[in-house]
Amino acid sequence: MTPDRSTIIVGVLLAVLATLAWAFNFIAPYVTGPYSIYDLTLIRFLIAGALGLVGVTLCRAQRRLVPRVRQWLAAGLGIIGYLGYSSCIAAGVIFGGPVLTAAFVGLVPVLVALIGNARDRTVPWQRLALPLTLITLGLLLATISSMALPHAGQTDRWAGLFFSALAVALWLAFSVLNQSALEQLPAAATGLWTALMMAGAGLGALCLIPVVQALGLLDLAGKGFGLGMAGPLYAWALVIALMSSVIGAWAWNAATQRLPMVLSGQLISLESVFAAVLGLVFHARLPTLMEAAGLVAVLMGAALAVRRMLSARRVAAMPA
């Protein structure tokens, strides 16, 4: 069924909220304190998993609306799209530096939009050319600007390449599978679906603890779990979990039910804008001219995509 104008507007607002919430993932390197990014990541997803279990309990009446096999699918999507994607981003940055990973992840909104339109043919390809070009140009400018910034240390570029490509593959798989599942999901079960994904990510994090500890990547065991030392780490893990895994997941699932994949795919690009703004705040500096041009191009492309989708819906709704 073709969504009407008001449904698309609500979906766009929800997608903007989701991308803003997801941008909190990018502040993780600035708030770990004396601990490692692995400590923060595991604590964050353990918190998200606990919140997800609470949500599953509160939404138990909705469980009859979702077959058991789809409940397991939601949990698996949480592992793929939340824990797996975030872990690959962290590994890509560690091995390849932020430039290589950003260049790959910046391809996600364009690829999702292309896959969505190839599958549903929502909008004629020529109407997508300019929005996609603006978004791609903006992401390219941001990447070139990042390459000009100093990067300390020698890194394993091949490992960085692998994890960056894997992050893109995981997010594309998550987007396609989640979109297909939500199209068959009753609107009343969106809360349960989100909670199941969070619980799945938490279960995955719990299973990873022995592996990460055996590799010597956790600092909590050596530096202490007490609130005096680790309190800020717990607080930031809770904030990021609430924003990204709760608010972001709920808003994106609600938006996905209202928007065609070709539009939601392009709106993902707003995450890079919000992430850049938060990063600049933590660095206490203004964007360079090229960074500002890139952010403006991304915003213009996303805005143009929304306008053309609304225009297409308005034309389709006119009587013959």
N, C-alpha and C positions, 0 to 999 in steps of 0.2 A: 504494500500500500504506500502511495506517495504521501510523505508528510506535508502538512500545511505550513504556512509561513510562521505562525506562532510556535509550532512545534520545533521548527528549525531554529528560531531565535532562542528559545529556552535551551535547546541542545548546544548552541554555540556558547551561551553564557556558562553552561555546565562544563563544556570543554575548556574554556578559558580558566575557570576555577581549578580544574584538574591539572592543567599544565603549570599553573602557578604553584599548586601544592607539590607537584613532582619536582619543581625546580629546587626544592629544599634538599633533594639528594645531592646537589652540587656544593652545598656548604659543608659537607662532611669533612673534607680535608682541613678545613679551618677550625674545627671545633673538637678534634680528638684529644687535644691537650697532650699529656705525657704518654698516652696510650696509642695503639696502632689503629689503622683504618679497619682491620679485621675485628678488633674488639667492638668498635662502634657498629659495624655492619651486623655482627651476630646478635648483639644486645638489641639493636633496633628491630630485627626480624623476630627475635624471641618475644619482644613486647608486642609486636604486631600480631604474632601467632596467638598470644594470650588474649589480646583484644578480639581476635577473630573467633576464638572459642566462646568467649562471652557473647559475641554477636550471633553465633550459631545457636546458642542456648536461648537467647532472646527471640530468635526468629524460627524457633522449632515448629511453629504452626505452618510456616511456609514450606517446610521440607516435603510435605505431601504433594506440592506443586512441581517438585524437581525430582526426576527419577534418580535412583542411587548412582547409576553409572555417570550421570551428569554431575552429581555432587563430587565424585572422584575426579572428573574432568576439571571442575573448578579448582580443586586443590592442586592438581597438576599444573594448571595455568598459573597459579600463584608461585609455584616453584620456578617455572620457566620465565614468566614475565616480571616477577618481583626479585626473587633471590638470585636466579641465574643471570638475569640481565644486569642487575646492580653489581654482582660479583665480577662479571666480565668487564664492566666499565672500570672498576677499581683495578683489576689486573692489567687491562690495557693501558691505563695511565701509569701504573708502576713500571711496566716493561717498556712501553713505547712513548711515554710522555703524553701530555694532554693534547698536543696538536694532532697526532696520528689518530687517537681515539675520537676526538671531536670531528675530524674530517669524515670518518666512517659513520658515526652516529648521526651526523648532519644529513646523511642520505636517507635516513629513515622516513621522514615525512613525505619526501618525493616518491619513494618506492611504494609506501602504503597507498598514496593517492593513485599511483599508476595501477597497482594491483586492484584497488577498489573499482576503478573505472573500467578496467579490462573485464572484471567479473560482472559488474552490474550495468555498465554503459549508462551511468546516471546523467552525464553531461557530455556533449560533443567534444571531441579532443581539442578542436581549435579554440574552444572557450577556456580550456585549461592551460593553454600554452603560456599566456602572459603571467598568471598567478604562479605557476610552477617555475617559470624563468626567474621571476623576482625572488622567490624563496631560495632557489638554488644560488642565484647571484649573491644574495645576502649571506647565506651560509659560507659561500666561497670567500667573500670579503672578510668575514669574521675569522675564517681559518687562516688566510694569508696574514692577517694582522697578528694572529697568535703565533705564527711561525717566526715573526720578526722579534718576538720577545725572547729573552735569554732563557735557556733550559739547562739546568745544572746536571752534570753527571752523564756517564755513558750508559745507554740502555739497550736492551735486547730488542731490536726493531722487529725481528721475525716473530718473537713471542707477542709483542704488542700488536702486530698485524693480525695474528691468529685470534687473540682475544677480542680485538675490536671488530673483526669480521663476525666472530661468534656472537657478540652482543647484538649486532644488526640482525643476524639470522634468528636469534631467539625472539627479538622484539617483533619481527615480521611474522614469525610463526604464532606468537601470542596474539597479535592484532587480528590475523585472519581467523584463527580458531575461536577467539573470544567473540568476534563479531558474528560468526556463524552460530555460535551457541546462544548468544543473547537475542538473536532474531527469533529463536524458538522458545525463549524464556518468558513466562508471564511477568508483566511489569511489577506485580506485587512481590516477586521473588528476587528483586534486584539486591535488596539488603542481604539476604541469605547468600547470594552468589558472591558478593564482595567479602562477606565474613568467611566463606569457605576458601576463597583464594588467600586471604590473610592467614588462616589456619594452616593451609598447605605450605606457605612460605615459612611459617614458624616451625613446622615439622621438619622441613628441609634444613633449616638452620640448626635445629637440635641434632640432626644426624651428622652435620658437618663439624660439630665441636671437637670430637675426638681426632678427626683428620687434621684440622687446623692446629690443634694443640700438639699433635705429634710432629708437625712441621716446624714447631717453635715460632708460630706467627702471632700468638696471643701474649699480651703483656699483663693482662689482669692477674694471672696466677702469680707473677713475680712482684708486681707493684701494689697489689692489694685490691680487695673488693669493697673496702670500707667507704662510707659516704664522704669521709673527710678528703680522700684522694679521688675516688671515682664518682663522686656525686655529680659534678658537671657533665661527665660522660653519660651517666644515666639520664640526666635531664635533657641533653641534646638528642640522645637516642629516642626518648619519648616524644619530643617535639617532631623529629623527622618521621617517626613511625606514624604519629597522628596525622601529620600533613600529607605525607606521600602515600602511606599504605591504607589509611582510613578515608580521609577526605578526598584525596586524589583518586583512589580506586572507586569509591562510591560515585563521585561526580563523573568520572570517565565512563563507567558502566551505564549511568543514567543518560549521558550524552550519546553514547553509542546506540542506545535504543531509539534515539530520536533523529540521528543523522545518518546519511549514507556514508559508506566507508571512504568514498573519494573526498568528501569534505572533512570528515574527522581526521583523515590522514594528513591533510594540509594544516589543520589547526594544531597538530602536534608540534609544528615548527615554533609555536609561541613558547614552548618550554625553553628553547635556546635563548630567547629574548629575556625571559624572567630569570633564567640561570645567570646570564651575563650581568643583569642589573644587580642581583644579589652578590655575585662575585666582586663587582666594582665597589659595592658598599663595604664588603669585608676588606678590600684593598685600599679603601678610602681614596679613590681617585676617580676622575672623569674618564669617559671612553675616549680613545683616540679617534681621529677623523674617520679612519677606515672602519673601526669598530662601530661608530655611530651610523655610518652609511649602511653597513651590513644589517644592523638592527632595524633601521628604517625600511630597508628593502624587504626584510622578512615580514614586518608588520603590514606593509602595503600589499604584499602578496597574499597574506592570510585574509586581510580585509576585502581585497578584490575577489578572492575565492568565495567568501560568504555572500558578497553582493551578487555575484553571478549565479550562485545557487538559488538565492531568493528570487532573482529575476526569472530563472528557468522554471521555478515552481509557480510563479505568478502567471507566466505564459501558459503553463500546462493546465492551470486551474480555470483559465478563461473559457467560456462556452464557445463552441464551434459556430 
